[in-house]
Structures are given as C-alpha cells and as structure tokens.
Amino acid sequence: MRNIFLFFFVFFNLNVFANSLDENLVKKQIAKMLIVGFDKAKIDNSSQIVKDIKKYQLGGVILFDKNLQDKSKSKNIISFEQVKKLTQSLQNLVDYELIISIDQEGGKVQRLKKEYGFIETLSANDISKLSLNKVRQEYKSLALQLSELGINLNFAPVVDLAINPNNKVITKLNRAYSTNVNDVVKYAKILIQEQEKNKVTSVLKHFPGHGSSLEDSHNGFVDITNSWNKIELEPYKKLIKQNSVDMIMTAHVFNKNLDENYPATLSYKVNTKLLRKKLGFQGIIISDDLQMKAISKHYSLNEVVRLTINSGVNILLFGNQLAKYKTTDIINTIYEEVEKGNITYEKIIQSNKKIKNYLFRK
C-alpha cells in the first residue's frame, strides 16, 4: 500500500512539475539535442537555419556536398574558402560552440572531395593496407583539414566488421577496415587520436554492428537477426574500455534477439541495457539520420522522437536529405511529448548534461 501511495505521489508531482516548466527554456534544451541539415552554401539573416539557431540555440548542423533531391545542385560545400566562411558565420551566431558535423570517412563516403579542392582521404579498406606511419599521416591530414575548416565533429570511424562480403552499404563500399577486431580497433584509434589532437570529436558507428547486414537502411527495413554475431560488439567493448570513445552512433538495424520490437535506434534494450549498462558506455549516443527509410517509412515523427529519446539516445540527427522536417516542427513535437509525459523532462536534462560534459571539453 505504501509503495502504491509513493508511486502516485511521485507521478502527480512529476506532472505538476512538467506543467510548470518554462516552455522557452525547455525548447532550447530540446534544441541542444538536435543536429540538422540545411540548404545553401552561404547564409545571411534571412536564412532559415540562422533564424533557427538564434531562436532556439540549436545544438548543431551537418554539412553535405550534394542535394540528394537534385544531385546536380550543391548543398553546403563548394570550396575550401567557402566552407571556412560558412562555418565561421555559423559559429558567430552563438556564444557557445555549435556542433558543425560532417561524414568524412574517406573513400566513397566523404563530402570534402578533390574536385572541390580538398585533400581526399582513403577508404577504411585502403587504409588497412598501409603502414601504421602512413595511416597516421593520412588521418593527421584529414583531422587538420577538418580543424582548419571549422568542422568540429566527424561521423567516423566506422568500426563495423567486414563480415558479409555482399554487404551493400559497408563492405562493398570499402567502409570497413577488416574482419579482424584488433585491426579495426587499431586503425580506428589512430583516427580518434588524430582528430582529438585537432579538437574534432569522433563518432563510432554503427552500433550494434552493420557489417553483417545485406541491405541499406537508407532504403528501408534491415533485419540482421540471422546474420549478426556478438563479435560485432568487440570493437566497441575494447575502445570503451580504453576510454577512447566520446560518441557512438546507433544503426537502424533490427535484431529480434536484441529487441523483438524495435530497430536499434529506437531500442531501450540496445541503447540503455546493452550499450550503457552492459558495455559501460558513459558518453553521448547519437542516432543515425532519423529520416532514413528504415525509420521514416514505419514510424510517425511523434513515435520517432519518443522512442529514440526514451531508448537513451542523447542527440537526434535529421539530415534533411531524404526528407524535410522544419526544425520548429521537430522541437514542438518533442515538447508536446514532454508535456504529455511520454518523455520525461529528466531525459532532456540528462542529455544536455552529457552534451556539455563530453563535447569540446578537451
């Protein structure tokens, strides 16, 4: 009876607390949990991204070279000087360090291409064929270039194992270093170290492992139930144990042996029970792009933000390449879920603390 009374007392007080929150403050705290994509290679006061950053104190942005809706059009990247000016303009909007992120793995996945005047980076597969000295030189050049451009977060290294040779999105694109755990850790750690020296945050991906998959989660549902192997957790285990990880990206892959209901990005069992509690990861969990069809085809925006945040994810990524969401709509949707009690305010506070503690602290 006492436990029942205590439950209702706590529940009632949480609801009263939620109703008394400062809406403007909470929306800014929610905004800190967002990284969004935007159009244009040049910004001014009329740009929507400028208005959003100023109004909400947005957490960050992600840069792309091509607009996927029309690949003949450039998006945020034209030349070295243009990108440097763009990032400076973005940082000048705020009195905190805005996250300016990019996918610059090397090989097939790099937004800073030679054709625009940038130093290209080899693919993970090609990196693994070099001597360690040359690997370090390659990654030093990558990290230095990012730093000079004002980019402070890179969605790399990929620590997926090259388990499935027919994997369309990892192995066939040469994005994996090796099938060997120790080799993956060795090369990934060099990239992490070089980026850290240049104040660029590294993001390990794609948890709990995308290397055994066949399909691409950009295009739809990806089930790895029968192909995934627990060895795919080993690179994460080793790097977490070595205290080399500040951020980990979740994958939109489904494995009923880990969670019978949800893909990893939306899974409390994967992100909190497995990654946080079992593997001991204390840093920031970031989603893969929540507009990828593996997610967007099956869940509404309300469901996506509620499940993602409740699963333990701290930063939500909306690339605005595969679909378009207004930043205001995303923030308002999350706020409504908090108001309804579907997302606890404590989740928002916890994520804000992690973002403050783990990003740019070095």
C-alpha positions in Angstrom: 0.0 0.0 0.0 2.8 2.4 0.9 4.5 1.7 -2.5 1.3 2.4 -4.3 0.9 5.7 -2.5 4.5 6.6 -3.2 4.0 5.9 -6.9 1.0 8.2 -7.2 2.7 10.9 -5.1 5.8 10.9 -7.4 3.7 10.6 -10.6 1.4 13.5 -9.5 4.4 15.7 -8.6 6.2 15.0 -11.9 3.0 16.0 -13.8 2.8 19.2 -11.8 6.5 19.8 -12.4 6.0 19.2 -16.2 3.1 21.7 -16.3 5.2 24.4 -14.5 8.1 24.2 -16.9 9.3 27.3 -18.8 8.3 26.5 -22.4 11.0 28.7 -23.9 13.7 27.1 -21.7 12.7 23.6 -22.4 12.5 24.1 -26.2 16.1 25.5 -26.1 17.2 22.4 -24.1 15.5 20.2 -26.7 17.2 22.1 -29.5 20.6 21.3 -27.9 19.8 17.7 -28.7 19.4 18.3 -32.4 21.8 18.2 -35.3 20.0 19.3 -38.6 20.9 19.6 -42.2 20.1 22.7 -44.2 20.3 24.1 -47.7 22.6 26.8 -49.0 26.4 27.2 -49.1 26.1 30.8 -47.9 23.9 32.2 -45.1 22.5 35.6 -44.0 19.9 36.9 -41.6 17.1 35.7 -43.9 18.3 32.1 -43.9 16.0 29.7 -42.0 19.0 27.9 -40.4 20.1 31.3 -39.0 16.7 32.0 -37.6 16.5 28.6 -36.0 19.9 28.8 -34.4 19.2 32.3 -33.0 15.7 31.4 -31.7 16.4 28.0 -30.2 20.2 27.9 -29.6 20.3 24.8 -31.8 22.9 22.0 -30.9 24.4 21.7 -34.3 24.3 21.2 -38.1 25.6 18.7 -40.6 27.2 19.6 -43.9 26.7 17.8 -47.2 28.1 18.4 -50.7 25.2 17.3 -52.8 21.5 17.8 -52.5 20.0 14.3 -52.8 16.7 15.6 -54.2 18.6 17.1 -57.1 22.2 15.8 -57.3 23.1 18.4 -59.9 22.8 21.0 -57.2 25.4 21.6 -54.5 24.3 22.0 -50.9 26.8 23.3 -48.3 30.2 22.6 -49.9 31.7 24.3 -52.9 35.3 25.2 -52.0 37.7 25.4 -49.1 37.3 29.1 -48.5 33.5 28.9 -48.9 33.2 26.2 -46.3 35.5 28.0 -43.9 33.5 31.2 -44.3 30.2 29.3 -43.8 31.4 27.6 -40.5 32.7 30.9 -39.2 29.4 32.6 -40.0 27.5 29.8 -38.2 29.8 30.0 -35.1 29.4 33.8 -35.0 25.7 33.4 -34.4 26.1 31.9 -30.9 28.1 32.4 -27.7 28.6 28.6 -27.3 30.4 26.1 -29.5 28.0 25.0 -32.2 28.4 21.4 -33.4 29.4 21.6 -37.1 29.5 18.0 -38.3 30.3 16.0 -41.4 30.6 12.5 -42.8 34.3 12.4 -43.8 35.2 8.7 -43.5 37.2 8.6 -46.7 36.7 6.7 -50.0 33.1 6.6 -51.1 31.9 8.4 -48.1 33.4 11.9 -48.0 31.8 15.2 -48.5 35.1 17.1 -48.9 36.1 15.9 -52.4 39.2 16.5 -54.5 37.0 18.1 -57.2 36.2 20.9 -54.8 39.8 21.4 -53.9 40.1 19.4 -50.7 42.5 16.7 -49.6 40.9 13.3 -50.2 41.1 10.5 -47.7 41.5 6.9 -48.5 38.7 4.4 -47.7 39.0 2.3 -44.5 39.7 -0.8 -46.6 42.6 1.0 -48.4 43.8 2.5 -45.1 44.2 -1.0 -43.7 46.8 -1.8 -46.5 49.2 1.0 -45.4 51.9 1.0 -42.8 50.9 2.5 -39.4 53.1 5.6 -40.1 51.3 6.2 -43.3 47.9 5.6 -41.7 48.8 8.3 -39.1 49.9 10.7 -41.8 46.6 10.1 -43.7 44.5 10.7 -40.7 46.5 13.6 -39.5 45.9 15.4 -42.8 42.2 14.6 -42.5 41.9 15.9 -39.0 43.9 19.0 -39.7 41.8 19.8 -42.7 38.6 19.5 -40.7 40.0 21.7 -38.0 41.1 24.4 -40.4 37.6 24.4 -41.9 35.9 24.9 -38.6 34.3 21.4 -38.6 34.4 20.0 -35.0 32.7 16.7 -35.3 33.2 13.9 -37.8 30.9 10.8 -38.1 33.9 8.4 -38.2 35.5 6.0 -37.7 33.4 3.1 -38.9 34.0 0.1 -36.6 31.7 -2.3 -38.4 33.4 -5.6 -39.1 33.6 -6.7 -42.8 31.7 -9.9 -42.0 29.4 -10.0 -45.1 31.3 -9.6 -48.4 27.9 -8.9 -50.1 27.0 -6.1 -47.7 25.8 -3.3 -50.0 26.3 -0.4 -47.6 29.5 -1.3 -45.7 31.8 -3.9 -47.2 31.1 -3.2 -50.9 31.7 0.4 -50.3 35.1 -0.4 -48.6 33.9 1.4 -45.4 35.2 -1.4 -43.1 38.8 -1.8 -42.1 38.8 -5.5 -41.6 37.1 -8.7 -40.4 39.6 -8.7 -37.5 38.5 -6.9 -34.3 42.1 -5.9 -33.3 42.8 -4.4 -36.7 39.6 -2.4 -36.6 40.4 -1.1 -33.2 44.0 -0.3 -34.2 43.1 1.9 -37.2 40.0 3.4 -35.6 42.1 4.5 -32.6 44.6 6.3 -34.8 41.8 8.3 -36.4 40.3 9.1 -33.0 43.7 10.2 -31.7 44.5 12.5 -34.6 41.0 14.1 -34.5 41.3 14.6 -30.8 44.6 16.4 -31.3 42.8 18.8 -33.6 39.7 19.2 -31.4 37.5 17.2 -33.7 35.1 14.8 -31.9 35.0 11.3 -33.3 31.8 9.2 -33.6 32.0 5.4 -33.7 29.4 3.8 -35.9 27.1 1.8 -36.5 26.1 0.3 -33.1 25.5 -2.7 -32.5 27.1 -3.6 -35.9 26.1 -3.1 -39.5 28.8 -5.2 -41.1 26.8 -8.4 -41.3 23.8 -6.8 -43.0 22.9 -7.1 -46.6 20.5 -4.2 -47.2 20.9 -0.5 -46.8 18.8 1.2 -44.1 18.7 4.4 -46.2 16.2 2.5 -48.4 14.1 0.5 -45.9 13.9 -2.1 -43.2 17.1 -4.0 -42.5 16.9 -7.3 -40.5 20.2 -8.7 -39.2 18.6 -11.3 -36.8 20.1 -14.2 -38.6 23.4 -12.6 -39.7 24.5 -10.6 -36.7 27.2 -12.0 -34.4 28.1 -10.8 -30.9 31.7 -10.4 -32.1 30.4 -7.2 -33.7 30.3 -5.6 -30.2 34.0 -6.2 -29.6 35.4 -3.1 -31.2 33.1 -1.0 -29.0 34.0 -3.0 -25.9 37.7 -2.5 -26.5 37.5 1.2 -27.3 35.2 1.9 -24.4 37.5 0.1 -22.1 40.4 2.1 -23.4 38.4 5.3 -22.7 38.7 6.3 -26.3 35.0 7.0 -27.1 33.0 10.2 -26.6 30.2 9.4 -29.1 28.6 6.4 -30.6 26.0 6.3 -33.4 23.2 3.9 -33.4 22.2 1.9 -36.5 18.7 1.5 -37.9 19.0 -2.3 -37.9 16.6 -4.8 -36.4 17.7 -7.9 -34.5 14.9 -9.7 -32.7 17.5 -11.4 -30.5 18.4 -8.0 -29.1 14.9 -6.4 -29.2 11.9 -8.2 -30.6 10.0 -5.0 -31.3 12.3 -2.1 -32.4 15.4 -1.4 -34.5 18.5 -0.4 -32.5 18.0 3.4 -32.8 14.6 3.1 -31.1 15.5 0.4 -28.7 15.9 0.8 -24.9 17.2 -2.7 -24.7 20.0 -1.9 -27.2 21.0 1.6 -26.2 20.5 1.6 -22.5 20.6 -2.1 -21.4 23.3 -3.2 -23.8 25.4 -0.1 -24.6 25.1 1.8 -21.4 24.7 -0.9 -18.7 26.4 -3.9 -20.1 29.2 -2.3 -22.1 29.6 0.6 -19.6 29.4 3.5 -22.2 29.0 6.8 -20.4 29.3 9.2 -23.4 26.9 10.5 -26.0 24.6 8.3 -28.0 23.6 9.9 -31.3 21.0 8.5 -33.8 21.8 7.8 -37.4 19.7 10.1 -39.7 16.1 9.7 -38.5 14.8 10.4 -42.0 16.3 7.2 -43.4 13.5 5.0 -44.7 14.2 2.2 -42.3 12.7 4.6 -39.7 10.6 7.1 -41.6 8.5 4.5 -43.5 7.4 2.8 -40.4 7.0 5.5 -37.7 5.4 8.9 -37.3 7.5 11.8 -36.1 5.9 11.6 -32.7 6.8 7.9 -32.4 10.3 8.5 -33.7 11.3 11.2 -31.2 9.5 9.5 -28.3 11.1 6.1 -28.8 14.5 7.5 -29.7 14.9 9.7 -26.7 13.3 7.1 -24.3 15.8 4.5 -25.7 18.7 6.5 -24.3 19.7 8.5 -27.4 21.1 12.0 -26.5 21.4 13.7 -29.9 18.9 13.3 -32.7 20.2 13.7 -36.3 17.9 15.0 -39.0 20.0 15.3 -42.2 17.2 16.8 -44.3 18.5 14.9 -47.3 16.0 12.1 -47.6 13.0 14.1 -46.3 12.3 17.6 -45.0 11.4 18.5 -41.4 11.2 22.0 -40.1 13.3 22.4 -37.0 10.4 24.2 -35.3 8.2 21.1 -36.0 10.7 18.7 -34.5 11.2 20.8 -31.4 7.4 21.4 -30.9 6.8 17.6 -31.4 9.4 16.7 -28.7 8.0 19.4 -26.4 4.4 18.0 -26.8 5.7 14.6 -25.9 7.3 16.0 -22.8 4.1 17.9 -21.9 2.1 14.7 -22.2 4.5 12.9 -20.0 5.5 10.5 -22.8 9.1 11.7 -22.5 10.3 12.7 -19.0 11.9 16.1 -18.6 14.7 14.3 -16.8 15.7 12.7 -20.1 16.1 16.2 -21.6 18.2 17.3 -18.7 20.4 14.2 -18.7 21.1 14.6 -22.5 22.0 18.3 -22.0 24.5 17.3 -19.2 26.1 14.7 -21.4 26.4 17.1 -24.3 28.0 19.7 -22.1 30.4 17.2 -20.4 31.6 15.2 -23.4 31.7 17.7 -26.3 34.6 20.0 -26.7 35.8 19.6 -23.1 39.4 18.8 -24.2 
